[in-house]
């Protein structure tokens, strides 16, 4: 009789984290505020364990799904800090759905092995890049709630945003500004010090082109916001557009390589 091999620790943690994220969303009407927070905290810690095993384990791996998983984890971390400052912020259901989906996606597509001969600057470059994904991801979630609140106000309904609209808008663009700073540092490292970071000169590939286009979009957005008072739909649509370009820069190119072309490296 052949016994099936036991699932690995990262698989078990991934499944448990996905369930812990999903449970507060599924049982939102039946769980107290404190119970929901406890479930999300447990999911976040298990998610952290999965990422530690993936990125720092014996055989570290990284790919488009891992990048999304780290982004979702960072978004949850930012929310945890924000919820202490603004307890009325209501984004938990959305973040639970994102976290559960991201964990399962990373389990299905673990990515390729990280090079052991890469420059010591590469992990720092990746860290800045993923942190910037996290900040823009959080900004997009806030912008969606802001748009929904505006629509409900136009219809004369209770906006249910959890925060005053101007406060939500201010938080959104603070996140955009912080993300833009990290994106600028990431691009500077990649473009200006490509040989040091990657071991080869800058390549004008899809990742580079989309990253620069995203940077230009966010720069125009911030200039328009500060200099001309852009707000509302125009500003939100530019945020969405820049975020899509940024998503295509790494996640999109890696998805094509890993899933469509079946190349992990």
Backbone bond lengths (Angstrom), bond angles and torsions (degrees), N, CA, C in turn:
res aa  C-N    CA-C-N  psi(-1)  N-CA   C-N-CA  omega(-1)  CA-C   N-CA-C  phi
1 X - - - 1.467 - - 1.527 108.76 -
2 X 1.353 116.60 129.84 1.447 120.80 -178.91 1.522 108.65 -96.57
3 X 1.315 115.31 122.78 1.455 120.69 -179.88 1.520 109.20 -89.54
4 X 1.314 116.64 135.36 1.466 120.28 177.20 1.522 109.22 -69.52
5 X 1.311 115.15 140.12 1.466 119.15 -179.82 1.528 109.61 -66.73
6 X 1.316 115.21 145.35 1.460 120.45 -178.98 1.525 109.87 -69.60
7 X 1.343 117.22 143.90 1.465 119.10 177.85 1.518 111.23 -63.30
8 X 1.327 116.54 146.39 1.454 121.03 -178.51 1.525 110.56 -73.21
9 X 1.329 115.07 166.89 1.464 120.54 -177.05 1.519 111.23 -61.56
10 X 1.357 117.26 -40.65 1.460 118.73 -177.83 1.528 111.78 -67.02
11 X 1.331 116.87 -32.77 1.468 120.02 176.79 1.529 110.17 -66.57
12 X 1.335 116.30 -46.50 1.464 120.55 179.76 1.531 110.53 -60.69
13 X 1.342 116.34 -46.42 1.465 120.31 179.96 1.526 111.61 -63.19
14 X 1.334 116.08 -39.19 1.470 119.94 -179.83 1.522 111.01 -62.40
15 X 1.330 116.45 -46.15 1.468 120.54 -179.60 1.526 110.56 -64.33
16 X 1.333 116.48 -44.40 1.469 119.90 179.56 1.521 111.39 -64.42
17 X 1.336 117.27 -40.49 1.465 120.78 178.71 1.521 110.85 -63.97
18 X 1.336 116.75 -42.28 1.465 120.47 179.27 1.526 110.91 -62.61
19 X 1.336 116.37 -41.98 1.471 120.27 178.94 1.527 110.42 -65.69
20 X 1.345 115.91 -42.69 1.471 120.18 -178.51 1.528 110.94 -65.70
21 X 1.330 117.70 -35.55 1.462 120.43 175.36 1.535 110.70 -67.43
22 X 1.340 115.95 -43.92 1.458 120.46 -173.07 1.531 112.90 -72.06
23 X 1.321 117.41 -32.35 1.462 120.61 -173.09 1.533 113.77 -58.46
24 X 1.352 120.03 -46.80 1.469 118.91 178.75 1.520 113.01 -62.47
25 X 1.352 116.88 -29.34 1.467 119.63 178.34 1.523 110.70 -72.98
26 X 1.336 116.08 -43.72 1.467 120.94 -179.10 1.525 111.34 -67.91
27 X 1.330 115.37 -37.95 1.472 120.25 -175.71 1.528 112.01 -106.67
28 X 1.323 116.65 30.59 1.467 121.12 -173.55 1.523 112.89 -56.36
29 X 1.341 117.41 -36.52 1.462 120.93 -176.81 1.529 113.09 -81.00
30 X 1.331 116.69 -8.89 1.463 119.83 -174.26 1.532 113.63 -116.12
31 X 1.326 117.00 -5.88 1.458 120.15 -179.12 1.524 110.10 -105.64
32 X 1.317 115.39 141.57 1.463 119.52 175.57 1.522 109.82 -72.85
33 X 1.329 115.72 167.25 1.467 120.55 179.44 1.519 111.06 -59.63
34 X 1.322 116.55 -43.35 1.467 120.00 -178.26 1.527 111.37 -67.98
35 X 1.339 117.09 -38.24 1.463 120.03 178.55 1.526 111.17 -66.03
36 X 1.329 116.60 -40.36 1.465 120.63 178.03 1.515 110.66 -62.20
37 X 1.331 116.39 -44.52 1.466 120.32 178.78 1.525 110.73 -61.01
38 X 1.330 116.62 -39.55 1.461 120.31 -179.40 1.533 111.31 -64.39
39 X 1.337 116.44 -42.10 1.464 120.61 178.79 1.529 110.75 -63.99
40 X 1.336 116.62 -44.14 1.466 120.15 179.98 1.527 110.63 -64.87
41 X 1.333 116.81 -41.14 1.468 120.18 178.69 1.528 111.33 -62.62
42 X 1.342 116.21 -42.73 1.469 120.08 178.49 1.527 110.61 -63.74
43 X 1.343 116.43 -41.52 1.469 120.66 178.72 1.517 110.27 -63.07
44 X 1.325 116.33 -43.12 1.471 121.26 -178.37 1.525 111.05 -63.05
45 X 1.333 117.34 -40.89 1.466 120.81 179.56 1.525 110.97 -67.93
46 X 1.329 117.17 -41.58 1.469 119.77 177.21 1.529 111.05 -66.21
47 X 1.316 115.36 -37.52 1.465 120.94 176.23 1.535 109.78 -61.02
48 X 1.324 116.33 -42.38 1.464 120.78 177.07 1.530 111.06 -60.41
49 X 1.334 115.82 -40.22 1.458 119.60 177.66 1.515 112.44 -62.79
50 X 1.342 116.08 -40.58 1.473 120.85 177.72 1.525 110.23 -62.04
51 X 1.325 116.93 -45.07 1.461 120.78 -179.35 1.523 111.65 -65.37
52 X 1.334 116.41 -37.84 1.460 120.01 178.12 1.529 110.76 -63.32
53 X 1.323 117.01 -42.93 1.465 120.64 178.66 1.533 111.04 -66.63
54 X 1.329 116.11 -36.33 1.464 120.15 -177.99 1.518 112.42 -72.28
55 X 1.337 116.25 -43.83 1.459 120.78 -172.57 1.524 113.79 -94.39
56 X 1.338 116.61 -25.32 1.462 119.95 -174.28 1.520 112.85 -121.38
57 X 1.328 117.18 4.65 1.456 120.44 -177.46 1.516 113.08 -75.38
58 X 1.313 114.62 -168.46 1.463 120.58 -177.45 1.526 111.66 -63.98
59 X 1.339 116.69 -34.67 1.464 121.54 179.06 1.532 108.38 -127.26
60 X 1.330 117.31 78.88 1.473 120.32 -176.41 1.528 111.93 -63.27
61 X 1.329 114.98 141.05 1.462 121.58 -179.17 1.521 109.49 -133.93
62 X 1.332 115.12 154.76 1.472 119.47 178.19 1.514 108.39 -153.78
63 X 1.340 116.26 140.75 1.451 121.07 179.35 1.512 109.87 -163.99
64 X 1.323 116.55 -169.53 1.465 120.16 -176.06 1.527 111.54 -62.59
65 X 1.352 117.02 -39.91 1.471 119.76 -178.41 1.518 110.86 -71.30
66 X 1.326 116.86 -35.81 1.468 120.06 176.82 1.516 110.26 -63.98
67 X 1.344 116.49 -41.41 1.464 120.48 177.98 1.523 110.79 -60.31
68 X 1.331 116.84 -42.83 1.462 120.42 177.43 1.527 111.54 -65.91
69 X 1.332 116.31 -37.59 1.462 120.67 179.43 1.529 111.05 -64.85
70 X 1.331 116.42 -44.52 1.468 120.03 177.42 1.521 109.76 -63.70
71 X 1.326 117.14 -39.96 1.468 121.08 178.70 1.524 110.58 -59.87
72 X 1.343 116.80 -47.36 1.465 120.56 179.43 1.527 111.00 -61.57
73 X 1.332 116.25 -39.24 1.470 120.42 179.04 1.529 110.67 -64.27
74 X 1.339 116.79 -41.80 1.461 120.76 179.13 1.525 111.32 -67.73
75 X 1.321 116.66 -38.59 1.469 120.65 177.23 1.530 109.78 -60.43
76 X 1.333 116.24 -43.09 1.470 120.41 177.94 1.523 111.01 -63.84
77 X 1.333 116.62 -37.04 1.465 120.57 179.06 1.526 111.07 -65.54
78 X 1.338 116.43 -43.46 1.463 120.47 178.02 1.525 109.95 -63.18
79 X 1.339 116.04 -41.55 1.468 119.58 178.21 1.529 111.15 -61.04
80 X 1.340 116.66 -40.40 1.463 120.05 -179.10 1.525 110.81 -60.45
81 X 1.339 116.15 -40.25 1.470 120.08 178.02 1.525 110.12 -68.72
82 X 1.337 116.04 -45.36 1.464 120.49 -178.73 1.521 112.16 -62.22
83 X 1.326 116.60 -38.36 1.458 119.73 -176.55 1.527 111.98 -66.94
84 X 1.333 116.11 -21.56 1.461 119.09 174.67 1.530 111.04 -75.35
85 X 1.341 115.51 -32.32 1.464 120.32 179.98 1.527 110.62 -84.80
86 X 1.337 115.36 -39.95 1.472 121.18 -179.59 1.527 108.48 -124.15
87 X 1.341 117.91 82.85 1.478 120.71 -177.27 1.525 113.34 -59.54
88 X 1.335 117.55 -21.93 1.460 120.38 -177.68 1.523 112.55 -82.16
89 X 1.322 118.20 -2.86 1.461 121.01 -179.76 1.528 109.46 -64.84
90 X 1.334 116.33 125.93 1.463 121.10 -173.78 1.533 110.04 -115.88
91 X 1.324 115.76 82.64 1.467 120.28 177.90 1.525 111.50 -130.00
92 X 1.335 117.78 7.95 1.453 120.02 -171.29 1.533 112.66 -62.93
93 X 1.336 117.63 -42.54 1.467 119.40 -178.18 1.521 110.54 -59.90
94 X 1.328 116.88 -45.51 1.466 121.31 -179.89 1.519 111.24 -61.18
95 X 1.338 116.65 -45.47 1.464 120.61 -178.20 1.523 111.64 -67.32
96 X 1.322 116.87 -34.92 1.469 120.04 177.45 1.524 110.47 -63.73
97 X 1.331 116.28 -43.55 1.465 120.23 179.20 1.520 110.88 -64.06
98 X 1.352 116.69 -43.54 1.465 120.64 178.74 1.522 111.12 -63.22
99 X 1.337 116.51 -44.15 1.464 120.47 -178.45 1.511 112.07 -63.66
100 X 1.330 117.14 -46.01 1.460 120.82 -179.47 1.527 111.09 -62.50
101 X 1.332 116.57 -45.36 1.464 120.06 179.71 1.513 112.37 -64.55
102 X 1.343 116.88 -40.39 1.468 120.95 -178.05 1.530 111.42 -66.18
103 X 1.327 116.76 -40.35 1.467 120.44 179.93 1.527 110.54 -63.80
104 X 1.328 116.54 -44.98 1.465 119.89 -179.23 1.531 111.83 -68.82
105 X 1.328 116.80 -35.17 1.462 120.20 178.36 1.525 110.70 -64.91
106 X 1.335 116.19 -41.88 1.460 120.04 178.72 1.520 111.40 -67.40
107 X 1.335 116.87 -29.69 1.462 120.31 176.67 1.530 110.15 -69.30
108 X 1.333 116.64 -37.98 1.458 120.79 -179.42 1.526 112.35 -75.56
109 X 1.344 116.60 -33.30 1.464 121.53 -178.65 1.526 109.26 -126.99
110 X 1.326 118.24 83.71 1.466 121.57 -174.23 1.522 114.71 -71.43
111 X 1.322 118.58 -11.95 1.460 120.30 179.44 1.511 112.81 84.85
112 X 1.326 115.28 -173.82 1.463 121.16 -178.34 1.508 111.92 -99.69
113 X 1.332 117.35 163.76 1.463 120.64 179.61 1.517 111.47 -67.69
114 X 1.338 115.65 141.96 1.459 120.47 175.09 1.525 109.07 -75.38
115 X 1.306 115.74 138.78 1.470 120.11 -178.50 1.521 110.58 -67.65
116 X 1.311 115.68 131.34 1.471 120.35 178.24 1.519 111.57 -81.55
117 X 1.349 116.75 -10.55 1.468 119.89 -179.30 1.521 112.16 -103.17
118 X 1.336 116.90 4.93 1.462 120.75 -178.90 1.522 110.76 -67.63
119 X 1.316 115.53 160.53 1.457 121.33 178.64 1.524 110.68 -61.89
120 X 1.324 115.50 150.45 1.461 119.75 177.71 1.530 110.93 -67.26
121 X 1.355 117.22 -14.38 1.462 120.87 178.50 1.523 112.18 -82.23
122 X 1.342 117.23 -16.91 1.457 119.66 -177.43 1.526 112.94 -61.72
123 X 1.355 120.13 -45.87 1.471 119.26 177.52 1.521 113.11 -58.22
124 X 1.354 117.22 -36.82 1.466 120.05 178.36 1.527 110.19 -66.84
125 X 1.325 116.06 -40.88 1.461 121.37 177.79 1.537 110.41 -61.03
126 X 1.333 116.64 -45.36 1.465 121.31 178.15 1.523 111.14 -64.30
127 X 1.341 116.10 -38.79 1.469 120.28 -179.18 1.526 110.75 -63.23
128 X 1.331 116.95 -45.29 1.464 120.32 177.82 1.531 110.40 -62.45
129 X 1.339 116.14 -42.74 1.457 120.28 -178.98 1.520 112.56 -62.75
130 X 1.332 116.39 -45.61 1.469 119.93 -178.72 1.524 110.61 -69.95
131 X 1.350 117.44 -36.62 1.466 120.27 177.12 1.522 110.59 -62.44
132 X 1.330 115.89 -38.89 1.461 119.96 177.40 1.534 110.85 -65.34
133 X 1.348 117.41 -38.15 1.467 121.43 173.97 1.531 109.90 -58.85
134 X 1.337 115.61 -43.50 1.458 119.87 -178.49 1.510 112.87 -62.63
135 X 1.338 116.50 -42.92 1.463 120.20 -179.35 1.526 111.24 -67.20
136 X 1.332 116.84 -44.61 1.458 118.92 178.62 1.533 111.21 -67.89
137 X 1.331 116.55 -34.50 1.466 119.68 176.32 1.519 111.03 -62.14
138 X 1.332 116.75 -42.46 1.463 120.88 177.53 1.520 110.57 -64.92
139 X 1.333 116.17 -40.39 1.466 120.23 178.91 1.525 111.00 -62.30
140 X 1.324 117.26 -39.58 1.468 121.13 179.42 1.530 110.41 -64.26
141 X 1.335 117.36 -42.67 1.472 120.42 177.63 1.529 110.49 -60.00
142 X 1.340 116.00 -44.94 1.461 120.17 179.01 1.524 111.01 -64.27
143 X 1.339 116.75 -40.52 1.462 120.06 -179.47 1.526 110.88 -64.01
144 X 1.334 116.30 -36.50 1.463 119.82 178.35 1.530 110.45 -64.37
145 X 1.340 116.69 -43.39 1.464 120.18 177.57 1.524 110.81 -65.15
146 X 1.332 115.81 -36.97 1.464 120.22 179.13 1.530 110.91 -64.12
147 X 1.337 116.45 -43.96 1.461 120.85 178.58 1.521 111.54 -64.30
148 X 1.340 115.03 -41.72 1.467 119.15 179.50 1.529 110.73 -63.37
149 X 1.351 115.57 -40.46 1.461 119.47 179.06 1.525 111.43 -64.75
150 X 1.339 117.18 -40.37 1.464 120.93 178.22 1.533 110.78 -62.86
151 X 1.329 116.57 -43.20 1.467 120.57 -180.00 1.519 111.07 -61.69
152 X 1.328 116.35 -42.47 1.464 119.80 -178.95 1.524 110.78 -68.41
153 X 1.338 116.79 -35.12 1.466 119.76 178.03 1.521 110.79 -66.67
154 X 1.335 117.60 -38.37 1.469 120.45 178.52 1.533 111.40 -63.98
155 X 1.335 115.33 -30.97 1.465 120.14 179.76 1.525 112.12 -86.75
156 X 1.345 115.49 1.91 1.452 119.70 179.63 1.510 114.24 74.67
157 X 1.338 117.16 22.33 1.455 121.95 -179.51 1.522 110.42 -102.57
158 X 1.329 115.90 166.03 1.453 121.50 174.03 1.531 107.86 -66.10
159 X 1.351 119.00 122.18 1.466 120.18 -175.61 1.514 114.59 -65.23
160 X 1.331 119.16 -25.50 1.462 122.53 179.25 1.530 112.48 52.88
161 X 1.320 117.63 33.08 1.465 119.91 -179.50 1.520 112.21 -83.19
162 X 1.358 115.80 -19.89 1.457 118.47 -178.99 1.505 113.08 86.24
163 X 1.330 118.02 -19.75 1.454 123.63 179.27 1.518 109.48 -138.90
164 X 1.341 117.66 153.64 1.461 118.68 171.22 1.524 109.99 -57.73
165 X 1.315 115.87 143.34 1.466 120.86 -173.61 1.527 112.13 -58.18
166 X 1.327 117.72 -41.55 1.464 120.27 -178.88 1.523 111.30 -66.27
167 X 1.340 116.01 -36.23 1.471 119.42 177.16 1.521 110.49 -65.73
168 X 1.331 116.75 -43.43 1.467 121.46 178.44 1.527 110.84 -61.76
169 X 1.328 116.41 -41.03 1.464 120.98 178.28 1.526 111.00 -64.68
170 X 1.319 116.67 -42.16 1.467 120.87 -179.66 1.529 110.79 -63.34
171 X 1.323 117.10 -42.99 1.465 120.84 178.24 1.528 110.24 -62.88
172 X 1.331 116.24 -42.82 1.470 120.89 -178.40 1.523 110.60 -56.87
173 X 1.325 117.48 -47.38 1.461 119.50 -174.95 1.525 113.01 -81.15
174 X 1.307 117.35 -18.31 1.473 118.48 168.57 1.523 109.79 -67.87
175 X 1.317 115.97 -40.39 1.468 120.21 176.79 1.527 110.87 -64.73
176 X 1.333 116.76 -40.30 1.467 120.60 177.78 1.524 110.15 -61.99
177 X 1.320 116.82 -43.28 1.475 120.52 179.96 1.520 111.35 -62.79
178 X 1.341 116.46 -45.55 1.467 119.93 179.10 1.527 110.89 -64.13
179 X 1.342 116.64 -40.85 1.455 120.29 177.74 1.514 111.69 -63.73
180 X 1.332 116.93 -38.34 1.466 121.22 179.68 1.528 110.68 -64.37
181 X 1.318 116.46 -39.88 1.477 119.83 178.05 1.526 110.17 -61.81
182 X 1.342 116.88 -46.84 1.466 119.97 179.90 1.529 111.46 -66.23
183 X 1.335 117.04 -37.54 1.466 120.17 177.51 1.523 110.27 -63.58
184 X 1.329 116.72 -39.24 1.463 120.83 178.82 1.526 110.80 -63.40
185 X 1.332 116.42 -42.36 1.469 120.15 178.63 1.524 110.27 -64.75
186 X 1.335 115.72 -43.22 1.468 120.30 179.84 1.525 111.47 -60.64
187 X 1.349 116.19 -45.32 1.458 120.22 179.51 1.520 111.49 -66.20
188 X 1.333 116.20 -39.11 1.465 119.83 178.86 1.525 110.70 -61.73
189 X 1.329 116.25 -41.75 1.462 119.89 178.69 1.528 110.92 -65.26
190 X 1.335 116.62 -42.50 1.455 119.96 -177.21 1.509 113.94 -74.01
191 X 1.351 115.47 -41.76 1.465 119.95 -177.38 1.521 111.64 -81.13
192 X 1.328 115.95 -44.03 1.461 119.19 -175.29 1.521 114.70 -82.09
193 X 1.333 116.66 -27.11 1.466 119.85 -174.99 1.527 110.73 -130.81
194 X 1.328 115.58 39.68 1.465 121.17 -177.07 1.518 113.39 -55.80
195 X 1.343 116.56 -42.05 1.466 119.54 -177.72 1.523 111.35 -67.24
196 X 1.337 115.98 -32.87 1.467 119.55 179.47 1.525 110.44 -74.13
197 X 1.355 115.86 -42.26 1.469 120.55 -175.63 1.518 111.63 -76.78
198 X 1.339 116.33 -49.84 1.467 121.11 -172.81 1.525 114.22 -101.25
199 X 1.334 115.52 -15.35 1.463 118.20 -176.71 1.512 112.92 86.48
200 X 1.340 117.06 6.42 1.467 120.95 177.40 1.526 108.40 -151.08
201 X 1.329 116.41 162.33 1.457 121.00 -178.71 1.531 110.80 -67.00
202 X 1.329 115.06 165.54 1.465 121.12 -179.95 1.525 111.30 -57.23
203 X 1.319 115.67 135.41 1.456 121.89 175.78 1.522 108.79 -112.93
204 X 1.325 115.39 129.14 1.468 119.82 179.59 1.524 109.31 -84.60
205 X 1.332 114.38 69.74 1.458 120.17 179.30 1.530 109.66 -98.51
206 X 1.343 115.36 -174.31 1.466 120.03 -178.30 1.532 111.58 -59.65
207 X 1.312 116.70 -39.51 1.466 120.29 -178.01 1.518 111.10 -61.43
208 X 1.324 116.67 -46.00 1.462 121.03 -179.14 1.526 111.04 -65.31
209 X 1.337 116.58 -46.77 1.465 120.98 -177.35 1.531 110.79 -62.52
210 X 1.334 117.33 -48.26 1.466 119.85 -179.55 1.531 111.59 -65.26
211 X 1.328 117.40 -36.43 1.472 120.59 178.52 1.519 111.03 -63.22
212 X 1.330 116.92 -43.78 1.458 120.62 179.97 1.529 110.76 -67.92
213 X 1.331 116.97 -39.91 1.468 119.90 176.41 1.528 110.99 -62.22
214 X 1.332 116.96 -39.85 1.471 120.60 177.38 1.528 110.10 -63.91
215 X 1.342 116.26 -42.87 1.472 120.16 179.99 1.521 110.20 -61.07
216 X 1.333 117.92 -43.73 1.468 121.63 179.10 1.528 110.37 -62.14
217 X 1.331 116.39 -42.69 1.474 120.60 -179.72 1.522 111.18 -61.52
218 X 1.324 116.87 -46.16 1.465 120.05 179.98 1.533 111.16 -68.46
219 X 1.332 117.02 -35.42 1.463 120.14 177.46 1.524 110.64 -63.14
220 X 1.338 116.77 -45.09 1.472 121.08 177.80 1.526 109.92 -62.10
221 X 1.329 116.84 -41.80 1.464 121.12 179.29 1.528 111.25 -59.41
222 X 1.328 116.99 -46.98 1.466 120.48 -177.83 1.523 111.31 -68.95
223 X 1.333 117.34 -38.52 1.467 120.10 176.43 1.527 109.69 -63.98
224 X 1.330 116.78 -44.39 1.461 120.43 178.24 1.516 112.08 -63.43
225 X 1.323 115.88 -38.60 1.462 121.04 -179.85 1.533 111.21 -67.05
226 X 1.337 116.41 -47.09 1.469 120.94 -176.17 1.531 111.32 -78.10
227 X 1.339 116.01 -43.72 1.464 119.54 -173.84 1.509 115.25 -85.71
228 X 1.349 117.00 -30.99 1.466 119.83 -173.74 1.527 113.18 -124.14
229 X 1.331 116.44 3.51 1.462 119.68 175.38 1.508 114.92 70.58
230 X 1.344 117.16 29.09 1.468 119.37 179.06 1.514 110.72 -59.81
231 X 1.304 116.36 137.61 1.452 121.21 177.63 1.521 108.59 -157.98
232 X 1.316 116.46 -178.47 1.448 120.27 176.95 1.517 113.38 67.06
233 X 1.324 115.40 -145.09 1.464 121.95 -172.40 1.525 112.42 -59.37
234 X 1.348 116.95 -43.17 1.463 119.57 -177.48 1.516 110.99 -59.41
235 X 1.330 116.78 -47.95 1.458 120.84 -178.39 1.528 111.45 -66.30
236 X 1.335 116.38 -42.81 1.462 120.59 -179.02 1.523 110.76 -64.89
237 X 1.327 117.32 -41.90 1.462 120.32 179.75 1.531 111.40 -64.55
238 X 1.331 117.25 -35.94 1.470 119.51 176.60 1.527 110.59 -68.47
239 X 1.327 115.87 -36.73 1.467 119.48 176.13 1.523 110.23 -62.88
240 X 1.324 117.14 -44.90 1.461 120.64 177.57 1.525 111.09 -61.27
241 X 1.334 116.25 -44.84 1.461 120.02 -178.99 1.518 112.66 -62.31
242 X 1.338 116.78 -45.57 1.464 120.37 178.01 1.511 112.06 -63.39
243 X 1.343 116.52 -37.42 1.465 120.27 -179.84 1.524 111.51 -67.87
244 X 1.342 116.56 -37.26 1.467 120.10 177.10 1.530 110.18 -64.72
245 X 1.329 117.13 -43.41 1.466 120.83 177.58 1.523 110.95 -60.67
246 X 1.344 115.65 -41.82 1.460 119.53 179.98 1.525 110.67 -67.34
247 X 1.322 116.24 -37.46 1.459 120.29 178.19 1.531 110.55 -64.14
248 X 1.320 116.47 -39.89 1.460 120.75 179.13 1.532 111.42 -68.02
249 X 1.330 116.42 -27.51 1.459 120.10 -174.43 1.524 112.16 -59.78
250 X 1.318 117.65 -53.10 1.471 119.16 179.96 1.514 111.80 -107.74
251 X 1.322 116.89 -55.09 1.466 120.15 -176.41 1.525 110.65 -60.03
252 X 1.332 116.56 -44.26 1.455 119.74 -178.85 1.516 112.72 -63.68
253 X 1.344 116.24 -46.46 1.466 119.39 -179.04 1.523 111.21 -67.07
254 X 1.330 117.37 -38.63 1.465 120.11 179.18 1.530 111.30 -70.28
255 X 1.336 116.92 -33.80 1.466 119.92 176.70 1.529 110.22 -61.46
256 X 1.321 116.11 -44.46 1.469 120.06 178.73 1.521 110.08 -61.35
257 X 1.343 116.79 -44.30 1.459 120.90 -178.17 1.526 111.88 -66.08
258 X 1.338 116.92 -45.37 1.462 120.97 -172.00 1.526 113.43 -82.71
259 X 1.326 116.75 -38.81 1.462 119.87 -172.66 1.520 111.92 -98.26
260 X 1.338 116.30 -47.92 1.465 118.92 -176.41 1.512 112.07 -81.28
261 X 1.335 117.28 -47.62 1.468 120.52 -179.08 1.524 112.67 -89.56
262 X 1.356 117.30 -9.32 1.456 121.63 177.91 1.524 112.47 59.53
263 X 1.325 115.47 38.78 1.462 120.41 176.94 1.509 108.19 -120.00
264 X 1.351 116.81 118.12 1.475 121.46 -175.86 1.505 112.55 -81.25
265 X 1.337 118.32 -15.32 1.448 121.00 -177.86 1.511 110.51 -119.00
